[in-house]
């Protein structure tokens, strides 16, 4: 049986990947040490998701291993060797604020941890495909230099600009821009993965994600925009919007659609390829627009407050141009639009809050 290694296996993308690959008949080895709880507190713990994977997936093996631990990671790879056909690396320190608070922790997880995995894979399963979940933050705040127009509930790009129709493509510069330390550590990992593909002819692929979301996301104030927004709405908590009057725009892609893209790449890899991957013009919204939809789905108002202080390096407007991936993999298509994404997330959160049926 072919083996897939998934790092961050209890997180949003990792758990979706584990389930998807298991459905395809692969044995899934999950690596996840629940650092999300360390970063964001007990409410962000992913232990529940690991337990669910163990119970629901017959061919799933879990390791609570830190990806920075070279000896432990290498043993996982060495014990399985050429049976490993796919590595999907989703584990990360994901917060701008945490990166500034502890730069060493951020960089060693995001950059060094990626290097540990790349070397273990190159050494023990050189024919495997290595997929890295990167981020649009590798472009820093360069998108904020675009000619943006303030509308009633969102920022938009001028209609004459080339990015207007389809969004931002992979040609945007990554230089001379403020990335945040998180963006810098992810960029280091991003380039490493590209280089292993080009220098070693290792079958790597980089997916620079927009807003990755879905009901399995353990959203917190510092990470997981839509998930935390839904959580506040259902639980009656006050949501704080940081900067830009709540008109900042994100494109939102369901984790299932992203993982389906991973699968297409795995079956026909292009070493060193990079792709911007998000909801594109198909699925995007401002924070204010998301609040309106969520209030309608919940049937009650959401309490929120505006802070004038935006997070450093944060984007005012981001929409991914996914046409490069669609040209390479024309059979891939979205299954989820914004309304379906939010409806599923609201229903899942309501069910979670209600608890087990009596």
Rosetta blueprint (number, residue, H / E / L):
1 X L
2 X L
3 X E
4 X E
5 X E
6 X E
7 X E
8 X L
9 X L
10 X L
11 X L
12 X H
13 X H
14 X H
15 X H
16 X H
17 X H
18 X H
19 X H
20 X H
21 X H
22 X H
23 X H
24 X L
25 X L
26 X L
27 X E
28 X E
29 X E
30 X E
31 X E
32 X L
33 X L
34 X L
35 X H
36 X H
37 X H
38 X H
39 X H
40 X H
41 X L
42 X H
43 X H
44 X H
45 X L
46 X L
47 X H
48 X H
49 X H
50 X H
51 X H
52 X H
53 X H
54 X H
55 X H
56 X H
57 X L
58 X L
59 X L
60 X E
61 X E
62 X E
63 X E
64 X L
65 X L
66 X L
67 X L
68 X L
69 X L
70 X H
71 X H
72 X H
73 X H
74 X H
75 X H
76 X H
77 X H
78 X H
79 X H
80 X H
81 X H
82 X H
83 X H
84 X E
85 X E
86 X E
87 X E
88 X E
89 X E
90 X L
91 X L
92 X L
93 X L
94 X L
95 X L
96 X H
97 X H
98 X H
99 X H
100 X H
101 X H
102 X L
103 X H
104 X H
105 X H
106 X H
107 X H
108 X H
109 X H
110 X H
111 X H
112 X H
113 X H
114 X H
115 X H
116 X H
117 X H
118 X H
119 X H
120 X H
121 X H
122 X H
123 X H
124 X H
125 X L
126 X L
127 X L
128 X L
129 X E
130 X E
131 X E
132 X E
133 X E
134 X E
135 X E
136 X H
137 X H
138 X H
139 X H
140 X L
141 X L
142 X H
143 X H
144 X H
145 X H
146 X L
147 X L
148 X E
149 X E
150 X E
151 X L
152 X L
153 X L
154 X L
155 X E
156 X E
157 X E
158 X L
159 X L
160 X L
161 X L
162 X L
163 X L
164 X L
165 X L
166 X L
167 X L
168 X E
169 X L
170 X L
171 X L
172 X L
173 X L
174 X L
175 X L
176 X L
177 X L
178 X L
179 X L
180 X H
181 X H
182 X H
183 X H
184 X H
185 X H
186 X H
187 X H
188 X H
189 X H
190 X H
191 X H
192 X H
193 X H
194 X H
195 X H
196 X H
197 X H
198 X H
199 X H
200 X L
201 X L
202 X L
203 X E
204 X E
205 X E
206 X E
207 X E
208 X E
209 X E
210 X L
211 X E
212 X E
213 X E
214 X L
215 X L
216 X L
217 X L
218 X L
219 X L
220 X E
221 X L
222 X L
223 X E
224 X L
225 X H
226 X H
227 X H
228 X H
229 X H
230 X H
231 X H
232 X H
233 X H
234 X H
235 X H
236 X L
237 X L
238 X L
239 X E
240 X E
241 X E
242 X E
243 X L
244 X H
245 X H
246 X H
247 X L
248 X L
249 X E
250 X E
251 X E
252 X E
253 X E
254 X E
255 X H
256 X H
257 X H
258 X H
259 X H
260 X H
261 X H
262 X H
263 X H
264 X H
265 X H
266 X H
267 X H
268 X L
269 X L
270 X L
271 X L
272 X L
273 X E
274 X E
275 X E
276 X E
277 X E
278 X L
279 X L
280 X H
281 X H
282 X H
283 X L
284 X E
285 X E
286 X E
287 X H
288 X H
289 X H
290 X H
291 X H
292 X H
293 X H
294 X H
295 X H
296 X H
297 X H
298 X H
299 X L
300 X L
301 X L
302 X L
303 X L
304 X E
305 X E
306 X E
307 X E
308 X L
309 X L
310 X L
311 X L
312 X L
313 X L
314 X L
315 X L
316 X L
317 X E
318 X L
319 X L
320 X E
321 X L
322 X L
323 X H
324 X H
325 X H
326 X H
327 X H
328 X H
329 X L
330 X L
331 X L
332 X L
333 X L
334 X L
335 X L
336 X L
337 X L
338 X H
339 X H
340 X H
341 X H
342 X H
343 X H
344 X H
345 X H
346 X H
347 X H
348 X H
349 X H
350 X H
351 X H
352 X H
353 X H
354 X H
355 X L
356 X L
357 X L
358 X L
